[in-house]
């Protein structure tokens, strides 16, 4: 008896058939799962690339804050938006009835800088196609968890709300002592009136604008804090920073 007669060909053929059957089921399933994973990853990359424009401004742009004071050389600090808002709220509450020209000037300057930051953020959001993000989220909804969907839709809603609320509550474009430098409908910066500190009447008029629109200043500050908080939350920004610090230490 040769070796071929000892081999159970029927058994081997059955095994091959079973393996082929398993492969015919597993391979398409695995391929489908991989394609779903790739589609999800591509969508997440697209989304974070778009929303990342907002995060970049919030985490890279520092605003120079002028501490209201009668000193010739007042204290200046660079703040991220959340700290800038905190300092402005504190100082506005303390100095909103001031009669000191330098103090009024610095309050006005800080408010205009806050408005300019909100303007920059609106310009960035206007370049993002929020409707396209919504459509793509609907398209890939089955591949995302309920938490992911809620986070995305929540952030889209906040961005849309920010556009309307921040524009509506910017009631400070009529301030004359510190004017907005606008060229071709683009707000470039701020210009200060000559001999401003000697024009007490003008400063008082502009301070009155701040006081008359105190609620708008609060609403503008609130929506800036909300979009700052929720954008960072979406990217898990604080944990990312901790990991980077840990990795560099």
C-alpha positions in Angstrom: 0.0 0.0 0.0 1.5 3.3 -1.0 1.2 6.5 1.0 -1.6 7.9 -1.2 -3.8 5.0 -0.2 -3.3 5.9 3.5 -4.5 9.5 3.0 -8.1 10.1 3.8 -8.9 12.3 0.8 -12.5 12.5 1.6 -11.6 14.0 5.0 -9.2 16.5 3.5 -11.7 17.5 0.8 -14.3 18.0 3.5 -11.9 20.2 5.5 -11.0 22.3 2.4 -14.7 22.7 1.6 -15.4 23.8 5.2 -12.5 26.3 5.2 -13.6 27.6 1.8 -17.1 28.1 3.2 -15.9 29.9 6.3 -13.6 32.1 4.2 -16.6 33.0 1.9 -18.5 34.2 4.9 -15.7 35.8 7.0 -13.8 37.6 4.2 -16.8 39.7 2.9 -17.8 40.4 6.6 -14.3 41.5 7.5 -14.0 43.5 4.3 -17.4 45.2 5.1 -16.3 46.0 8.7 -13.0 47.4 7.4 -14.8 49.6 4.9 -17.1 50.9 7.6 -14.1 51.6 9.9 -12.3 53.4 7.1 -15.4 55.5 6.2 -15.8 56.4 9.8 -12.2 57.4 10.2 -12.3 59.5 7.0 -15.4 61.2 8.3 -13.9 61.9 11.7 -10.8 63.3 10.0 -12.9 65.5 7.7 -15.0 66.8 10.7 -12.0 67.5 13.0 -10.2 69.2 10.1 -13.2 71.6 9.7 -13.9 72.2 13.4 -10.2 72.3 14.1 -10.1 75.7 12.5 -12.2 77.0 15.4 -10.1 75.1 18.0 -6.9 76.6 16.5 -8.1 80.2 17.1 -9.4 79.4 20.6 -6.1 77.8 21.7 -3.5 79.8 19.8 -4.8 83.4 19.8 -4.0 85.5 22.9 -5.5 88.9 23.4 -3.6 91.7 25.0 -5.5 92.9 28.1 -5.0 96.4 29.5 -5.7 96.5 33.2 -7.8 99.6 33.9 -5.6 102.0 35.9 -4.7 105.7 36.2 -1.0 104.7 35.9 1.0 106.1 32.9 2.2 102.5 32.2 -0.7 100.2 33.1 -0.2 96.5 33.4 -0.7 94.5 30.2 -1.2 90.8 30.0 -1.8 88.2 27.2 -4.9 86.1 27.9 -6.7 83.3 26.1 -10.3 84.1 25.6 -11.7 82.5 28.8 -9.2 84.5 31.0 -9.8 87.7 29.0 -13.5 87.4 29.6 -13.0 86.8 33.3 -10.7 89.8 33.7 -13.1 92.1 31.6 -16.1 91.1 33.7 -14.4 91.8 36.9 -13.0 95.2 35.8 -16.2 96.3 34.1 -18.2 95.6 37.3 -15.6 97.6 39.3 -15.1 100.5 36.9 -18.3 100.9 34.8 -19.1 104.2 36.6 -15.5 105.6 36.5 -14.7 109.2 35.6 -11.0 108.6 35.1 -10.1 109.0 31.4 -7.4 106.3 31.4 -9.6 103.8 33.1 -12.5 104.4 30.7 -10.1 104.2 27.8 -8.8 100.8 28.8 -12.3 99.4 29.4 -13.3 100.6 25.9 -10.2 99.1 24.4 -10.8 95.7 26.1 -14.4 95.6 25.0 -13.4 96.3 21.4 -10.8 93.6 21.5 -13.4 91.2 22.7 -15.7 92.1 19.8 -12.9 91.8 17.3 -12.1 88.3 18.6 -15.8 87.4 18.2 -15.6 88.8 14.6 -12.6 86.7 13.8 -14.4 83.6 15.1 -17.4 84.4 13.0 -15.2 84.7 9.9 -13.7 81.3 10.5 -17.1 79.6 11.1 -18.4 81.3 7.9 -15.8 79.3 5.9 -17.0 76.0 7.4 -20.0 74.4 5.5 -22.1 73.5 8.5 -24.8 72.1 6.3 -22.3 69.8 4.6 -21.2 68.6 8.0 -24.8 67.9 8.9 -25.4 66.0 5.7 -22.3 63.9 6.1 -23.2 63.2 9.7 -26.6 61.9 8.6 -24.8 59.8 5.9 -22.5 58.2 8.4 -24.9 58.2 11.4 -25.1 54.4 11.5 -21.3 54.2 11.9 -21.3 56.6 14.9 -22.3 56.1 18.5 -25.1 58.0 20.1 -22.6 60.0 22.1 -20.6 60.9 19.0 -23.8 62.0 17.2 -25.0 64.1 20.1 -21.5 65.8 20.3 -21.5 66.6 16.6 -25.0 67.9 16.4 -24.5 69.9 19.7 -21.4 71.6 18.3 -23.1 72.4 15.0 -26.0 74.0 16.9 -23.6 76.0 19.1 -21.7 77.3 16.0 -24.9 78.3 14.4 -26.1 80.0 17.6 -22.8 81.8 18.0 -23.1 83.4 14.5 -26.4 85.0 15.3 -25.9 85.8 19.0 -22.4 87.3 18.7 -23.5 89.5 15.8 -26.7 90.6 17.4 -25.1 91.5 20.7 -22.1 93.4 19.3 -23.6 96.8 20.0 -20.3 98.6 20.3 -19.5 99.6 16.8 -20.8 103.1 17.6 -17.9 103.7 20.0 -16.1 106.7 18.6 -13.0 107.1 20.8 -11.6 103.7 19.7 -12.9 103.0 16.1 -12.8 99.9 14.1 -10.4 100.0 11.1 -12.4 98.4 8.3 -11.1 97.9 4.8 -13.1 96.2 2.0 -15.6 95.0 4.6 -12.8 93.4 6.7 -12.2 94.5 10.2 -8.4 94.9 10.3 -7.9 96.4 13.8 -8.5 99.5 15.9 -7.7 103.1 15.7 -7.5 105.6 18.6 -8.7 109.1 18.4 -6.0 111.8 18.7 -5.7 113.4 22.1 -8.4 111.1 23.3 -7.5 111.2 27.0 -8.2 115.0 27.0 -11.7 114.5 25.5 -13.6 113.6 28.7 -17.0 114.1 27.0 -16.3 111.6 24.2 -15.0 109.1 26.7 -18.1 109.6 28.9 -20.4 109.1 25.9 -18.7 105.9 25.0 -18.8 104.6 28.5 -22.5 105.2 28.5 -22.7 103.0 25.4 -21.1 100.2 27.5 -23.5 100.7 30.4 -26.6 100.9 28.2 -25.6 97.6 26.6 -24.3 95.8 29.6 -26.6 92.8 29.0 -25.3 92.5 25.4 -21.7 92.5 26.7 -22.7 89.6 29.0 -24.5 87.7 26.2 -21.5 88.1 23.9 -19.1 87.0 26.7 -21.3 84.0 27.5 -21.5 82.6 24.0 -17.8 83.0 23.6 -17.2 81.0 26.7 -19.7 78.3 25.6 -18.2 77.8 22.1 -14.7 77.8 23.7 -15.8 75.1 26.3 -17.7 72.9 23.9 -15.1 72.9 21.1 -12.4 71.9 23.5 -14.7 69.3 25.0 -15.4 67.8 21.5 -11.6 67.4 20.9 -11.0 66.3 24.5 -8.5 69.1 24.5 -7.6 69.1 28.2 -6.7 65.4 28.2 -4.6 65.9 25.0 -2.7 68.7 26.7 -2.0 66.5 29.8 -0.7 63.7 27.6 1.6 66.1 25.7 3.0 67.5 28.9 3.5 64.0 30.3 5.2 62.9 27.1 7.5 65.9 27.1 8.5 65.5 30.7 
